[in-house]
Amino acid sequence: MPGEIEILDKETRWRFIPDRPPQAGAYSIRIDSRLEDLVGNTLNYLFDVDVQQEGNLSPDQPPYVLFRF
């Protein structure tokens, strides 16, 4: 879908504005799972788990996270 993106509020918000209103239907956003916040949290790992504890990290995480709406 063509459109414009904006990065706002000191890079804490991302907004997409389509060139024209979307038609009715199912849409999804695909986000690279390597995306990190300032302290290194990623979408693949829960932010509140002990990464030193065995079993909390999985090497089989997908390369992206898909949000459907």
Summary of the structure (lengths in Angstrom):
residues: 69
radius of gyration: 15.8
end to end distance: 14.5
largest distance: 48.5
contacts: 97
relative contact order: 0.23
helix: 0%
strand: 35%
